[in-house]
Amino acid sequence: THNIHHAYPIGDVFTMLNRGRSLGTFRRSEITEKEVLDMMAGGREIRELQQELERFTKPGSGVEAAAS
């Protein structure tokens, strides 16, 4: 299911998939609902993208000149 609010209260074990790849199998006692949501929403990938964007948009990176 994609609805964590239905699954988390009744599930004992969760296997997280992303694009057909397993991100891991976790017992409910090993992972919080917030961590499950973060994995479902691609939290790690979003944070990595934000860091990359910040790195390339800092003054002196050359990106601001190309954008003008």
C-alpha positions as CSV (number, residue, x, y, z in Angstrom):
1,T,0.0,0.0,0.0
2,H,1.0,3.6,-0.4
3,N,-1.0,4.6,2.7
4,I,1.3,4.5,5.7
5,H,-1.6,5.6,8.0
6,H,-3.4,2.3,7.2
7,A,-0.4,0.0,7.2
8,Y,1.8,1.2,10.0
9,P,-0.6,0.6,12.9
10,I,-1.3,-3.0,11.9
11,G,1.9,-4.1,10.1
12,D,4.6,-6.1,11.9
13,V,7.3,-6.0,9.1
14,F,7.7,-3.6,6.3
15,T,9.6,-4.1,3.0
16,M,10.3,-0.8,1.3
17,L,10.6,-0.8,-2.5
18,N,11.6,2.0,-4.8
19,R,11.5,1.6,-8.5
20,G,11.5,-2.2,-8.1
21,R,14.5,-2.2,-5.8
22,S,14.4,-3.2,-2.1
23,L,15.4,-0.4,0.3
24,G,15.2,-2.9,3.1
25,T,12.9,-4.9,5.3
26,F,12.2,-3.5,8.8
27,R,10.3,-4.6,11.9
28,R,7.9,-1.9,13.2
29,S,10.1,-1.7,16.3
30,E,13.1,-0.8,14.1
31,I,11.6,2.0,12.1
32,T,9.3,5.0,12.9
33,E,6.3,6.0,10.9
34,K,8.2,9.2,10.0
35,E,11.2,7.2,8.7
36,V,8.8,5.1,6.6
37,L,7.3,8.2,5.1
38,D,10.7,9.7,4.4
39,M,11.7,6.5,2.5
40,M,8.4,6.5,0.6
41,A,8.8,10.2,-0.4
42,G,12.4,9.8,-1.5
43,G,13.7,11.9,1.4
44,R,17.3,10.9,1.0
45,E,17.3,11.7,-2.8
46,I,15.6,15.0,-2.2
47,R,18.2,16.0,0.5
48,E,21.0,15.0,-1.9
49,L,19.5,17.1,-4.7
50,Q,19.1,20.1,-2.4
51,Q,22.8,19.8,-1.4
52,E,23.8,19.6,-5.0
53,L,21.7,22.6,-6.0
54,E,23.1,24.6,-3.1
55,R,26.7,23.7,-4.1
56,F,26.1,24.9,-7.7
57,T,24.2,28.1,-6.8
58,K,26.7,29.5,-4.3
59,P,28.3,32.8,-5.4
60,G,31.4,32.2,-7.5
61,S,30.2,28.8,-8.8
62,G,29.7,30.3,-12.3
63,V,26.1,29.3,-12.4
64,E,24.7,32.7,-11.7
65,A,26.6,34.2,-14.6
66,A,25.2,31.6,-17.0
67,A,21.7,32.2,-15.7
68,S,21.8,36.0,-16.4
